Amino acid sequence: MTNPKTLYEKLWESHIVAESDDAPSILYIDLHLVHEVTSPQAFSGLREKGLKVRCPERTIATMDHSTPTISLSLDSADDMAIAQLEQITKNCADFGITLYDAESDGRGIVHVIGPEQGFTQPGKTIVCGDSHTSTHGAFGALAFGIGTSEVEHVLASQSLLQTKSKTYEVKFEGELPFGVTAKDMILALIAKIGIGGGTGHVFEFTGDAIKALDMDGRMTVCNMAIEAGARAGMIAPDETTFAYLKGRPHAPKGDAWDAAVANWRQLPSDEGAVYDKSVTIDVSALTPMVTYGTNPEMGIPINERIPSLNTGDAAEQSALSKALKYMDLSADEPLKGHPVDVVFIGSCTNSRMSDLRAAASILKGRKVADGMRLLVVPGSETIRHQAEAEGIDKIVRDAGGEWRFAGCSMCLAMNGDELEPGQYAVSTSNRNFEGRQGKGGRTILASPLTAAASAITGKVTDPRELM
Amino acid sequence: MKSFTKITSKIIPLPHIDVDTDQIIPARYLKVINKDGLAEGLFDSWRRLPDGSPNPDFPLNQDEYQGAQILLAGDNFGCGSSREHAPWALTGWGIRAIISTSFADIFRNNALKNGLLPIVVSESTQTSLFDLTEESPSATTDIDLASQTLSLPDGSSVSFEIDSFSKTCLLEGIDQLGYLLKHDEQIAAFEESRLKV
């Protein structure tokens, strides 16, 4: 009998092209997602070396980071953004790669459209020049972010030099309480193990509470695996996964579908498989989470106070004090009730239908607070159309919010959607780093429910009070 | 890739943990389509005051550290975004090595492909290095990659780990893509074998 294996080990072993004692392994890549910001220098590298893209059919490109969200036209983008968008258009045309361009209905955030179009499937190795590639692990894929040199490697060879990661089981047990979501689960994990807690490891999220999540929620959890430093985050595929994928444009059809599902059923970790590390979180004890600092580990349950300045070792105390200075917040004070200027609902973390529906459930029939700027940015054009068919755009506009076209938008503030210096935002995105949403801007990460509730009151608000 | 053999330099202290790549280079600098000029955005929000003038308290702005090639940072350097613009900005400034107690995985991979050496040291070595930079900021440290040794200003030396593949690539300035392309036949065979399943 063979040794029981984890999901990660099965994917790793089935994608090894070559192994050697004096070099990392060569790992085959099934799907390469490309966007405008981290790819131009990789294509330049191919041209300089006279190389082709080895598998254009395994490469999919989109425009998302620097695209405007106020219109479908790129005209309102600045000159540098336009040059970058023209460059990806040329690169995809020259190298024969499918591009979801500005006019395409399927365009959207790279980590939203991969699953939505059915390119993302269980058992695949998936990479992209973007750290939130971990999102696709929600389908039982091995998906991770790479740099631009590695983008060039994959374009040229459909392979990567990789060292095997360690495995880390993150078990979420119990039933999620009312008003608590997948976003709160992952923020609670990061607060517990720290932003470097997963370094060198691949997470596998297991447990009843993971099984109970829909695919949107699972993607939210895997999306932020990188915020705990993990190489990837994975969830074993199950009926929920198959139901999501069935009938998607690029999912297998007919007999090929049945064969694929039969293969996918072999992927979950074997009984008795051993992980290098593990942690268990009881979700029944969780409440909505919010961050108070300048990295995603600086998070607290919404009804608790910001930690004291003497928390942790000297380096951590210094980091906390620096973070609170930037945020202009005080130790030992509650964050709930703190005034908020902007609410951003969007990003590859929380811009899918269930996120928009959750936000709309709070916004419906209400108005945002005086002076509040609410920005709602769907993850893809497909989602935008569906949300509009459900009347979510009207709910957002009636509440006094801005309803936008798809893109990364204010998650990283490359496209003109940004905070002004000193502003506080409650944001459904993934990073609260200094200046992430605009120079001098201050980000409080939260779930779509908490973000929508805070838009209504103009203060950091426990969404359960409005539900 | 620029090779890395030996350097002798002052050490620039950056005593913060969890330095993320958004701080190393903010997203507003990522609209370029080449690798040039990114040093302009290096640590932009820390290096410049809100009015755009240089922040005199930030080490990279201090006369003492002009031309220095070694950065000493707190734990978990380079976390967050996968942007390779971070090592491009650092090497564009002239940084060739970073010393910390740990590096984020993607940053480490990116650095090694750009002739930028990430050196992991113990917490006690890190502490004594921070102490040394405070006591004698102009003292220099030698890094010898071949012997994997840091020679500190106080005459002591510390060895560091690096995998043999990365070491060879750095010493000889080899682009790792060449190694992958040499395996073209094996990649083709792998693709063929999967079609048969």
HADDOCK unambig.tbl for C-alpha pairs under 7 A between the chains (distance, minus, plus):
assign (segid A and resid 17 and name CA) (segid B and resid 186 and name CA) 6.52 0.50 0.50
assign (segid A and resid 17 and name CA) (segid B and resid 187 and name CA) 6.07 0.50 0.50
assign (segid A and resid 17 and name CA) (segid B and resid 190 and name CA) 5.99 0.50 0.50
assign (segid A and resid 22 and name CA) (segid B and resid 164 and name CA) 6.44 0.50 0.50
assign (segid A and resid 22 and name CA) (segid B and resid 165 and name CA) 6.01 0.50 0.50
assign (segid A and resid 23 and name CA) (segid B and resid 165 and name CA) 5.13 0.50 0.50
assign (segid A and resid 37 and name CA) (segid B and resid 30 and name CA) 6.54 0.50 0.50
assign (segid A and resid 37 and name CA) (segid B and resid 31 and name CA) 6.48 0.50 0.50
assign (segid A and resid 38 and name CA) (segid B and resid 83 and name CA) 6.85 0.50 0.50
assign (segid A and resid 40 and name CA) (segid B and resid 33 and name CA) 5.25 0.50 0.50
assign (segid A and resid 41 and name CA) (segid B and resid 33 and name CA) 6.11 0.50 0.50
assign (segid A and resid 41 and name CA) (segid B and resid 34 and name CA) 5.47 0.50 0.50
assign (segid A and resid 80 and name CA) (segid B and resid 31 and name CA) 5.82 0.50 0.50
assign (segid A and resid 80 and name CA) (segid B and resid 32 and name CA) 6.90 0.50 0.50
assign (segid A and resid 81 and name CA) (segid B and resid 31 and name CA) 5.79 0.50 0.50
assign (segid A and resid 84 and name CA) (segid B and resid 31 and name CA) 6.38 0.50 0.50
assign (segid A and resid 84 and name CA) (segid B and resid 32 and name CA) 6.94 0.50 0.50
assign (segid A and resid 84 and name CA) (segid B and resid 33 and name CA) 6.24 0.50 0.50
assign (segid A and resid 129 and name CA) (segid B and resid 82 and name CA) 6.68 0.50 0.50
assign (segid A and resid 130 and name CA) (segid B and resid 81 and name CA) 6.83 0.50 0.50
assign (segid A and resid 130 and name CA) (segid B and resid 82 and name CA) 5.51 0.50 0.50
assign (segid A and resid 131 and name CA) (segid B and resid 81 and name CA) 5.41 0.50 0.50
assign (segid A and resid 131 and name CA) (segid B and resid 82 and name CA) 5.03 0.50 0.50
assign (segid A and resid 145 and name CA) (segid B and resid 82 and name CA) 6.35 0.50 0.50
assign (segid A and resid 146 and name CA) (segid B and resid 82 and name CA) 6.07 0.50 0.50
assign (segid A and resid 146 and name CA) (segid B and resid 106 and name CA) 6.41 0.50 0.50
assign (segid A and resid 147 and name CA) (segid B and resid 82 and name CA) 5.58 0.50 0.50
assign (segid A and resid 147 and name CA) (segid B and resid 83 and name CA) 5.99 0.50 0.50
assign (segid A and resid 147 and name CA) (segid B and resid 84 and name CA) 5.20 0.50 0.50
assign (segid A and resid 147 and name CA) (segid B and resid 110 and name CA) 5.84 0.50 0.50
assign (segid A and resid 148 and name CA) (segid B and resid 84 and name CA) 5.90 0.50 0.50
assign (segid A and resid 153 and name CA) (segid B and resid 177 and name CA) 5.68 0.50 0.50
assign (segid A and resid 157 and name CA) (segid B and resid 180 and name CA) 6.73 0.50 0.50
assign (segid A and resid 157 and name CA) (segid B and resid 181 and name CA) 6.37 0.50 0.50
assign (segid A and resid 196 and name CA) (segid B and resid 76 and name CA) 6.21 0.50 0.50
assign (segid A and resid 199 and name CA) (segid B and resid 104 and name CA) 6.44 0.50 0.50
assign (segid A and resid 199 and name CA) (segid B and resid 105 and name CA) 6.55 0.50 0.50
assign (segid A and resid 200 and name CA) (segid B and resid 105 and name CA) 6.55 0.50 0.50
assign (segid A and resid 227 and name CA) (segid B and resid 80 and name CA) 6.59 0.50 0.50
assign (segid A and resid 229 and name CA) (segid B and resid 79 and name CA) 6.96 0.50 0.50
assign (segid A and resid 229 and name CA) (segid B and resid 104 and name CA) 6.54 0.50 0.50
assign (segid A and resid 231 and name CA) (segid B and resid 105 and name CA) 6.94 0.50 0.50
assign (segid A and resid 315 and name CA) (segid B and resid 17 and name CA) 6.72 0.50 0.50
assign (segid A and resid 319 and name CA) (segid B and resid 16 and name CA) 6.76 0.50 0.50
assign (segid A and resid 319 and name CA) (segid B and resid 17 and name CA) 6.80 0.50 0.50
assign (segid A and resid 412 and name CA) (segid B and resid 27 and name CA) 6.54 0.50 0.50
assign (segid A and resid 414 and name CA) (segid B and resid 27 and name CA) 6.00 0.50 0.50
assign (segid A and resid 414 and name CA) (segid B and resid 28 and name CA) 5.58 0.50 0.50
assign (segid A and resid 436 and name CA) (segid B and resid 22 and name CA) 6.72 0.50 0.50
